Amino acid sequence: MDFEEFYQSSYPRLVGQLFSVTGSLEQAEDVVQEAFIRALDRWPRIQAYDVPELWVRRVAINLAVSEIRRLRRRAAALLRLGAQRPQPQPQLTAQTAGVAEMLRRVPVNQRPVLLLHDVLDLPIEQVAEELGLPVTTVRGRLARARANLARHLAADPEGALSRHDRS
C-alpha cells in the first residue's frame, strides 16, 4: 500500500479516535495530521510494520496528551490572570460526543488507555505496546480510570453521558 492510500483509509478513523482523547475536533485533526507528517518521513520503515496505523495512532496520542497538558498550563495561567477558559463545542455524532464526555471525566494520562482498551477493544498487551508502557501500568491506569468514571456516574446518573445516549 502506498502512503496516499494508507492516509486516505486511516485518517477519518484516527481523527474519530483522537477526538475521544482531546474532546476537540480541531485538536484531533491537528495531532493526526502531525502524526501522518512524521509517518511520511519514515514511511519506508513504517510501511513494513504489520499495522502501520498503530504507529501513527501512538504518535497522535502522544501529541494529544502533550497538547492537553500544554493547554491546561495555559488555561491555568489565563485563569490566574482573570480570563475565562473557552469550552470547545465540536459538532460530531452523539455517540462520539458521549465517548469524549466520558473520557474527559478521567485524568489525561488515563484517557488513551480507556480509548484503546474499552472503546477500541484492544487487548491490554497491545495497549501497553502501543503506548510504550508496561502492562502493569496499563492495568493500573485502566483500574483507576474505571473507578473515576464509576464515581462520576454515581454522583451524576443523569449527566452529560446519559443525555448523549438518549439522542
HUPEFEN-V979020 format. One record per pair of residues at least 6 apart in sequence whose C-alpha atoms are under 8 Angstrom apart, sorted by sequence separation. I is the first residue (numbers start at 1). J is the second residue. D is the distance in Angstrom with one decimal. If there is no record, write none. Layout:
i | j | d
I | J | D
I | J | D
//
This chain:
i | j | d
19 | 25 | 5.5
22 | 28 | 6.2
46 | 52 | 5.7
78 | 84 | 7.2
79 | 85 | 7.0
116 | 122 | 5.7
117 | 123 | 6.2
128 | 134 | 5.7
153 | 159 | 7.4
21 | 28 | 8.0
39 | 46 | 7.0
78 | 85 | 7.4
90 | 97 | 8.0
104 | 111 | 7.6
117 | 124 | 6.4
128 | 135 | 5.3
19 | 27 | 7.5
103 | 111 | 5.6
19 | 28 | 5.0
46 | 55 | 7.5
128 | 137 | 8.0
15 | 25 | 7.5
18 | 28 | 5.1
75 | 85 | 6.1
117 | 127 | 6.6
125 | 135 | 6.0
128 | 138 | 6.0
103 | 114 | 7.5
116 | 127 | 6.2
124 | 135 | 6.7
127 | 138 | 7.3
16 | 28 | 7.6
103 | 115 | 7.8
15 | 28 | 5.4
15 | 29 | 5.7
18 | 32 | 7.6
113 | 127 | 6.7
124 | 138 | 6.9
124 | 139 | 7.3
15 | 32 | 6.3
39 | 56 | 6.6
14 | 32 | 6.7
36 | 56 | 6.4
11 | 32 | 7.3
35 | 56 | 5.5
35 | 57 | 7.5
32 | 56 | 7.6
35 | 59 | 5.6
32 | 57 | 7.5
35 | 60 | 5.2
113 | 138 | 6.5
34 | 60 | 7.3
32 | 60 | 5.2
35 | 63 | 7.9
113 | 141 | 7.0
114 | 142 | 6.3
7 | 36 | 7.4
31 | 60 | 5.2
113 | 142 | 6.1
31 | 61 | 7.7
110 | 141 | 5.5
114 | 145 | 7.2
31 | 63 | 5.9
109 | 141 | 7.8
110 | 142 | 6.7
31 | 64 | 6.0
110 | 144 | 7.8
111 | 145 | 7.7
110 | 145 | 5.8
28 | 64 | 7.4
3 | 40 | 7.2
27 | 64 | 7.5
107 | 145 | 7.6
69 | 108 | 8.0
106 | 145 | 5.8
3 | 43 | 7.2
21 | 61 | 7.7
68 | 108 | 7.5
18 | 60 | 7.4
22 | 64 | 6.4
106 | 148 | 6.1
10 | 53 | 6.8
14 | 57 | 6.7
18 | 61 | 6.9
21 | 64 | 7.3
22 | 65 | 7.8
65 | 108 | 6.6
105 | 148 | 7.3
106 | 149 | 6.7
65 | 109 | 7.2
105 | 149 | 6.5
1 | 47 | 7.7
18 | 64 | 7.6
22 | 68 | 7.0
102 | 149 | 7.3
105 | 152 | 7.1
61 | 112 | 6.9
101 | 160 | 7.0
102 | 161 | 6.4
101 | 161 | 6.3
98 | 160 | 7.3
99 | 161 | 7.6
98 | 161 | 5.1
24 | 88 | 6.3
98 | 162 | 8.0
23 | 88 | 7.6
24 | 89 | 7.4
25 | 90 | 5.8
24 | 90 | 5.9
25 | 91 | 7.9
98 | 164 | 5.3
23 | 90 | 7.6
97 | 164 | 7.0
98 | 165 | 6.9
95 | 164 | 6.5
94 | 164 | 5.2
95 | 165 | 6.7
94 | 165 | 7.0
58 | 130 | 5.7
58 | 131 | 6.0
94 | 167 | 6.3
23 | 97 | 7.9
55 | 130 | 7.3
20 | 96 | 6.9
54 | 130 | 6.7
19 | 96 | 7.9
20 | 97 | 7.7
23 | 100 | 5.4
22 | 100 | 7.6
23 | 101 | 7.4
20 | 99 | 6.0
21 | 100 | 6.6
16 | 96 | 7.5
20 | 100 | 4.2
19 | 100 | 6.8
20 | 101 | 7.9
23 | 104 | 7.3
21 | 103 | 6.6
20 | 103 | 6.6
21 | 104 | 7.7
21 | 108 | 7.9
21 | 111 | 5.9
21 | 112 | 6.4
21 | 115 | 7.3
20 | 115 | 7.2
17 | 115 | 7.4
//
